[in-house]
Amino acid sequence: MPAKYICHAAVVDALHADGWTVTHDPLSLKVGDRDLFIDLGAGRPLIGAQRGEERIAVEIQSFLGASAIADLQQALGQYVLYRLALEEQQPDRRLYLAVPPEVYNGILAEPLGQLVQDGVKLRIMLFEPDLRQVLRWIN
């Protein structure tokens, strides 16, 4: 089974363990005649809040390609495209990029990764694939 599918299942399990209900797998959007597919849509009730339900979309990236730079470019392109479409169609749903620790502590911890996180205002869901758990939400 390709690593992408292993990471996908790990993220779904991590979201469930963190109290989320996966509502869309994948979450589809339509912009004009184009279809976009974000890996997951999830929601959970806000505890102690009066705003109703918190909703997110999760794009999963494992950065398994030969080039970390090419993987980062691909991930950022998808993230920005999906974020713009979500802002227009589902403005109450926040987009997160799900990455494992080796990606977060690798290229995303480097000066280039920090530049990207700050410039794009990247939201990150850090997850541990083997434990199938969310380690941290980074806004």
N, C-alpha and C positions, 0 to 999 in steps of 0.2 A: 504494500500500500504506500503510495507516495507520501512524503512528509507533510505536504499541504493538507491532506485529509486527516492525518494524525493531529496536526495543530488545530484544525477546525473542530474536531471532536473534543479536544482538550479545552478549547475556549468555551464551547457550549457547556461542558461539564463545570468549568470554573465559574461561569455566569450563574448556573443553577446553584452551585455551592455558596455563591455570594448573595443569594436571595433574589436573583433575577428570573423572570419568565421569558423564555425566547418566544417571541411572537411572530417572527419572520425569519425564514432560513432558505433562501436569501431574502433580503428586503429589496423589493424592486421599485424603481422610480422610472418615470417616462419624461423625457425632455424633448418636446417636438416629436419627431418620429424615432428618436433614439431611446433604447432601453438601457438602464443602468442597473447593476445588481451589486448591492452592498452585502457582504458576507452574512451579517446577522442584524436583526432588529430585536430589541429586548425592552422590557419594562418591569417596573416594580413599584408598589405603592410607597409613597414617602411616609416615613414613620414620624408622627408628631408634627406634621406640616399640614397646611390647609390648601395646598396647591393642587391637589389631585394626584396624578401619577407622573413619575419621572420616566422619560423615555430616552433611549439611546439607540445608536446604530454602531456596529463594530465592523471595521475592516481588518482582517487578519493578515499579517505579513510575517513570514519567517526568515526572510533574507537568506535564502539558501543558494542564490546564484553565484556565479564565479566572481562577480564584482560587487562589493558593498555599495559603491557609488551608483552603479546601475540599479541595484535593488532599491536604494534610497530614492533615486529619481522616479522609478516606477511607483513606489509607495506614495510619494508626495503628489505625483500627478493624480493618482486615484483619489487620495485624501481630499485634495483641493476640489476636484471635480464633484465628488460626492457631497462635500460640505456645501458647496454652492447650490446644488440641486436640493439638498435637504433644507437649507435656509429659505428657499423659495416655496417648497411644497409642504414641508413638515417642520416649521421653525421651532417647535417645542422639543424636537428630537436632537440630542447632541451626538456628534460623531466622535468616536474614539478609534485610534489605531492600536490594535492589539499586537504586542511584540513580546517575545521571550527575553529573559535577562541577558543572554549573550548579545542580543541586538541592542538593548538599552545600554548595557555597559560597554558595548563596542562602539560602533559608528555614531550612535546617538549621544554618547558621552564625550566624543571628540569635539574640538572647536567647530567643525562643520555641522555636526549634529546639533550642537547648542544653538548655532546660528539659525538653523532650520526650525528648531522648536520654538524659538523666540519669534522669528519672522513670520512663520505660518500660524503661530498660536496653536501648535499641535497638542491635541489631547491624547494621552496615552493610557492604555490599559496594559499594565505589566502583568504577565501571567506566567506561571510555572507549568510547562507542558506535562512533565512527569507526575507532578502532584495534582494537576488539574485544578489549580486554584489561582485566584486573582491575588497578586502580591501587593499591587498598589494602583491607585487611580491618580494620574498626573494631569492636572488641568493647566 
